[in-house]
Amino acid sequence: MIKLAWRNIWRNPRRTFITVASVFSAVLFSILSSSLAEGSWNRLMDNLLRTQVGHLEIHQKGYWENKSIDNYMTMERGMIENLRTLPYVTNVSPRVEIFAMASSDEKIKGVGIIGVDPEQENNKSSLGQRVVKGNYLRQDDDGVLLGKGLCDYLQVEVGDSIALMGQGYHGTNAIGLFPIRGVVSMIIPEMNKGFLYMTLPAAQAFVNMPDGYSGILISIDKDDHQESVREELAVTVDMETFEVLRWQESMASLLNQSRANLVFRSMIMFILYVIVGFGIMGTVIMMTNERKHEFGVVVALGMKRQMLANIVSLELFFITILGALLAITVCLPITCYFEHHPFQLTGELARIALGYGMEPSIPMSTNANIYISQAVIILVITSLTISYPIIKILQLKVNKAIRP
């Protein structure tokens, strides 16, 4: 029966090619659009997890609701070192994150200050590799690294100094003059315009809290290990004093926006699948009507209707699988290439991306689930369309079908 079905699909190559082309175009478009969407999301999340947040974050209880310096946490260095030894943990980055006014001879602007351990931060976000002018921070440095956009706005260069003014611990004044050690081109364009880095000791001295941290960012090797590490943290740190947040909680607003985008994309894909389904159905109806005489003859010669229906069903499955495999074969090299060489946006599209704080590039994803899910959906659609020829075969009136 399988051999007969395979031979039947090549008896009329034109009809087979039309159906294969319909399935091929649907799977091709579905895979490429899904790969682009997932690739963009993965790039955004990777940038955020490497620069602004961790897979898990430890804060003083109440800090996340009220991000005040007075809600900073304190933790012994020995405890921080213990966190680095936990299974699946790849990086532990204590941070001091505050807001202040930065002033040069020419301009003044509100900026975000990120106090980091230079070595740990370089391991986490490769910050040292993004220095485009000057030098990276030393462990005991009292200088700062400016984002390229911020440096241009303040009209300063490496070797100049900027004044920082803000609020310190328990309402004290935070004022300091800091030399510019280097200029960095940050991953997220918005950070280029309004952020600067300094060492942890310099940031702690600036806010008058030598042993304080706004939080501790923890990176892990795989997101699948998040709950396991969180359980370890619950045992290691005092949960009466501290709180441990997942990145899904620290970036809840972004996830809500992503879910809204996913709903919209699902609606678009549903419309596409409806169009594809009607296209395949049209081809199946044409094929069934063209072969009505053939069906009548083979039934008259003694073939059971159920066996004939099974053969026709196999033919459609072969055609669908052929179209899906062909689309996957074409998509694989395309998605692999653009995963490593993303689309570079230019002009207005680039400005829109930068406005949302995203890199002006769109990579593609090679996640196997994308290929599998699209092929399965097309097979489901084909399964639904198979009902038409099966019904026609089972209700076939042989004397009318074999009449010339």
C-alpha positions in Angstrom: 0.0 0.0 0.0 2.8 2.4 0.8 4.6 1.6 -2.5 1.4 2.1 -4.4 0.7 5.4 -2.7 4.3 6.6 -3.5 4.0 5.7 -7.2 0.6 7.4 -7.4 1.9 10.8 -6.4 4.2 10.8 -9.4 1.6 9.7 -11.9 0.6 13.4 -12.2 3.8 15.5 -11.4 2.1 18.8 -12.1 -0.6 18.2 -9.4 2.0 16.9 -7.0 4.3 19.9 -7.5 1.4 22.3 -6.9 0.6 20.7 -3.6 4.2 20.4 -2.5 4.7 24.1 -3.4 1.7 25.1 -1.3 3.1 23.2 1.7 6.6 24.4 1.1 5.7 28.1 1.0 3.7 27.8 4.1 6.3 26.0 6.2 9.1 28.2 4.8 7.3 31.5 5.8 6.3 30.1 9.1 9.8 28.9 10.1 11.5 32.1 8.9 9.0 34.4 10.7 9.1 32.4 13.9 12.9 32.2 13.7 13.2 36.0 13.4 10.8 36.6 16.3 12.5 34.1 18.6 16.0 35.3 17.6 15.1 38.9 18.3 13.7 38.0 21.7 16.7 35.8 22.6 19.1 38.6 21.6 17.2 41.1 23.7 17.1 38.8 26.7 20.8 37.9 26.3 21.8 41.6 26.3 19.7 42.3 29.4 20.9 39.3 31.3 24.5 40.2 30.5 24.3 43.9 31.3 21.4 44.9 33.5 20.0 41.9 35.4 21.0 38.4 36.4 19.1 35.2 36.1 18.6 35.6 39.9 19.0 38.7 42.0 19.5 39.1 45.8 18.2 42.3 47.4 17.4 43.6 50.8 13.7 43.0 51.5 11.7 46.0 50.3 14.3 47.3 48.0 12.5 46.2 44.8 9.4 48.1 45.8 11.3 51.2 47.0 14.7 51.4 45.2 16.2 53.8 47.8 19.8 53.9 49.0 18.4 53.4 52.5 17.2 50.0 51.4 20.7 48.8 50.4 21.8 45.4 51.6 25.0 44.4 53.4 26.7 41.0 53.0 30.0 39.7 54.1 32.6 39.0 51.4 32.9 35.5 52.6 29.3 34.9 51.9 29.6 36.4 48.4 32.5 34.0 47.8 30.3 31.1 48.9 27.7 32.0 46.4 30.3 31.6 43.6 30.8 28.0 44.6 27.1 27.0 44.2 26.3 24.5 41.4 25.5 26.0 38.0 26.5 29.5 39.1 28.8 31.1 36.5 29.1 34.6 37.8 28.3 36.6 41.0 28.3 40.4 40.5 27.7 42.6 43.5 26.5 46.0 42.4 25.8 49.6 43.5 23.2 51.2 41.2 22.2 54.8 41.8 21.0 57.9 40.0 23.0 61.2 40.0 23.6 64.4 38.1 26.7 64.4 35.9 28.3 67.7 35.1 31.1 68.8 32.7 32.2 72.3 31.8 29.7 72.4 29.0 26.6 70.2 30.0 24.7 68.6 32.8 22.6 65.4 32.6 21.0 62.9 34.9 22.8 59.5 34.7 22.7 56.0 36.1 25.8 55.0 38.0 26.7 51.3 38.1 29.3 50.3 40.6 30.9 47.0 39.7 33.7 44.7 40.5 35.8 45.2 37.2 36.9 41.5 37.0 33.5 40.0 37.7 31.7 42.5 35.4 34.2 41.7 32.6 33.4 38.0 33.0 29.6 38.7 33.0 29.2 41.3 30.2 32.7 41.5 28.5 32.7 45.2 29.4 36.5 45.4 29.0 36.1 44.4 25.3 33.8 47.3 24.7 36.2 50.0 25.6 36.7 52.1 22.5 38.9 54.8 24.0 41.2 54.8 27.0 41.5 51.9 29.4 39.4 49.5 31.4 38.9 50.0 35.1 41.5 48.5 37.6 40.2 46.9 40.8 41.2 49.9 42.9 40.4 52.6 40.3 38.8 55.9 41.3 37.9 56.8 37.8 34.8 56.1 35.6 33.9 54.6 32.3 31.4 56.6 30.3 29.0 55.4 27.6 29.9 56.7 24.2 26.7 58.7 23.8 27.0 60.2 27.3 30.6 61.2 26.5 29.5 62.9 23.3 26.7 64.7 25.1 28.8 66.0 28.0 31.6 67.0 25.4 34.4 65.3 27.4 37.3 63.1 26.5 39.5 60.5 28.2 41.6 62.3 30.9 38.9 64.9 31.6 36.9 64.9 34.9 33.2 65.0 35.6 31.4 66.1 38.7 28.7 63.8 40.1 26.0 65.0 42.5 23.4 62.8 44.2 21.9 61.6 47.4 23.9 59.3 49.7 23.0 56.9 52.5 20.6 58.3 55.1 20.1 61.6 53.3 23.8 62.6 53.1 25.1 64.5 50.1 26.9 62.4 47.5 29.4 64.7 45.7 32.6 63.8 43.9 35.0 64.6 41.0 35.9 61.6 38.9 38.5 61.3 36.1 37.4 59.6 32.9 39.4 56.4 32.4 37.7 55.2 29.2 34.7 55.3 26.9 32.7 52.2 26.2 30.3 51.3 23.5 27.5 49.4 25.4 25.4 46.6 24.1 22.1 48.4 24.7 22.1 51.8 22.9 20.1 53.5 25.6 22.8 52.7 28.1 25.3 54.5 25.9 23.4 57.7 26.4 22.9 57.7 30.2 25.1 55.3 32.1 28.6 55.2 33.5 30.6 52.6 35.4 32.9 52.9 38.4 34.4 50.4 40.8 32.4 49.1 43.8 34.7 50.8 46.4 34.4 54.1 44.5 30.6 53.8 44.3 30.2 52.8 47.9 32.4 55.7 49.0 30.4 58.0 46.8 27.1 57.1 48.6 28.7 57.0 52.0 28.0 53.2 52.6 31.3 51.4 52.4 29.8 47.9 52.8 26.5 48.4 51.0 25.2 46.9 47.8 22.0 47.7 45.8 21.9 44.0 44.9 23.9 40.9 43.8 23.3 39.6 40.3 23.8 35.9 39.8 24.3 34.3 36.4 23.8 30.6 35.8 24.8 28.3 32.9 21.3 27.4 31.8 17.9 28.9 32.5 16.6 25.3 33.2 18.7 25.4 36.4 17.1 28.5 37.7 14.9 26.9 40.3 17.6 24.6 41.5 20.0 27.5 42.2 17.1 29.5 43.8 16.5 26.6 46.2 20.3 26.6 47.1 20.2 30.3 47.7 17.2 30.0 50.0 19.4 27.7 52.2 22.6 29.8 51.9 21.3 33.3 52.6 18.9 34.6 55.3 15.5 34.7 53.6 14.2 36.8 56.6 16.5 39.6 55.5 17.0 39.1 51.8 14.7 38.4 48.8 15.7 36.4 45.7 14.1 37.4 42.5 14.0 35.5 39.2 14.6 37.5 36.0 11.0 36.9 35.1 10.0 38.9 38.2 12.6 41.6 37.8 11.6 42.1 34.1 7.8 41.5 34.5 6.8 44.5 32.4 9.0 43.4 29.5 7.5 39.9 29.7 4.0 41.3 29.6 4.9 43.2 26.5 6.4 40.1 25.0 3.2 38.1 25.7 1.1 40.8 23.9 3.5 40.6 20.9 3.2 36.8 21.0 -0.6 37.0 20.9 -0.5 39.3 17.9 2.1 37.1 16.1 -0.1 34.0 16.9 -3.1 35.8 15.2 -1.0 36.5 12.1 0.2 32.9 12.0 -3.4 31.7 12.4 -4.5 33.7 9.5 -1.6 32.3 7.5 -2.5 28.8 8.4 -6.2 29.4 7.4 -5.0 30.6 4.0 -2.7 27.6 3.7 -5.4 25.3 4.8 -7.8 26.6 2.1 -4.9 26.3 -0.4 -4.3 22.7 0.4 -8.0 22.0 0.5 -8.4 23.5 -2.9 -5.7 21.3 -4.3 -7.2 18.2 -2.6 -10.7 19.0 -4.0 -9.1 19.4 -7.5 -7.2 16.1 -7.1 -10.3 14.2 -5.9 -12.5 15.4 -8.7 -9.9 14.7 -11.3 -9.5 11.2 -10.1 -13.2 10.3 -9.6 -13.1 8.1 -12.7 -10.0 6.4 -11.5 -11.5 5.8 -8.1 -14.6 4.3 -9.6 -12.6 1.9 -11.8 -10.4 0.5 -9.0 -13.5 0.0 -6.8 -15.3 -1.7 -9.6 -12.3 -4.0 -10.0 -12.6 -5.1 -6.4 -10.5 -2.8 -4.3 -12.1 -2.0 -1.0 -13.2 1.6 -0.4 -11.4 1.7 2.9 -8.1 0.6 1.4 -8.5 3.2 -1.4 -9.1 5.9 1.2 -6.0 4.8 3.1 -3.9 4.9 -0.1 -5.1 8.5 -0.9 -4.4 9.5 2.7 -0.9 8.2 2.4 -0.4 10.1 -0.8 -1.3 13.4 0.9 0.9 12.6 3.8 3.8 11.9 1.5 3.2 15.1 -0.4 3.0 17.1 2.9 6.1 15.6 4.4 7.9 16.2 1.1 7.0 19.9 1.1 7.8 20.3 4.8 11.2 18.5 4.5 12.1 20.6 1.5 11.2 23.8 3.4 13.2 22.8 6.4 16.2 21.9 4.2 16.0 25.4 2.6 15.5 27.2 6.0 18.3 25.5 7.9 21.3 27.1 6.1 19.4 30.5 6.0 18.7 30.5 9.8 22.2 29.2 10.6 23.8 32.0 8.6 21.7 34.8 10.0 22.1 33.5 13.5 25.8 34.4 13.3 25.4 37.2 10.8 22.2 39.1 11.9 20.2 41.4 9.6 21.6 44.9 10.1 18.8 47.5 10.2 19.4 50.9 8.6 17.6 54.2 8.3 14.3 54.7 10.0 14.1 51.0 11.1 17.4 51.4 12.9 16.2 54.6 14.6 13.1 52.8 15.8 15.1 49.9 17.2 17.4 52.3 19.0 14.5 54.2 20.4 13.3 51.0 22.1 16.8 50.4 23.5 17.5 47.5 21.1 20.5 46.8 18.9 19.7 47.7 15.2 20.2 44.0 14.2 17.9 41.0 13.9 19.4 37.5 14.4 17.5 34.3 13.6 17.1 31.3 15.9 17.9 27.7 15.0 15.8 26.2 17.9 14.7 22.8 16.8 11.2 23.3 18.3 10.6 25.9 15.6 11.1 23.4 12.8 9.2 20.6 14.5 6.2 22.7 15.5 5.7 24.2 12.0 5.9 20.7 10.4 3.5 19.3 12.9 1.0 22.1 12.3 1.1 21.5 8.6 0.6 17.8 9.1 -2.5 18.6 11.3 -3.9 20.8 8.6 -3.3 18.1 6.0 -5.0 15.5 8.3 -8.1 17.7 8.4 -8.2 18.1 4.6 -7.9 14.4 4.1 -11.4 14.0 5.4 -12.7 15.4 2.0 -11.4 12.6 -0.3 -12.1 10.0 2.3 -15.8 11.0 2.5 -16.0 11.2 -1.3 -14.5 7.7 -1.7 -16.7 6.1 0.9 -19.8 7.7 -0.7 -18.6 7.0 -4.3 -21.3 5.8 -6.7 -19.4 3.5 -8.9 -21.8 3.5 -11.9 -21.6 7.3 -12.2 -17.9 7.5 -11.5 -16.9 5.1 -14.3 -19.3 6.6 -16.9 -17.3 8.5 -19.5 
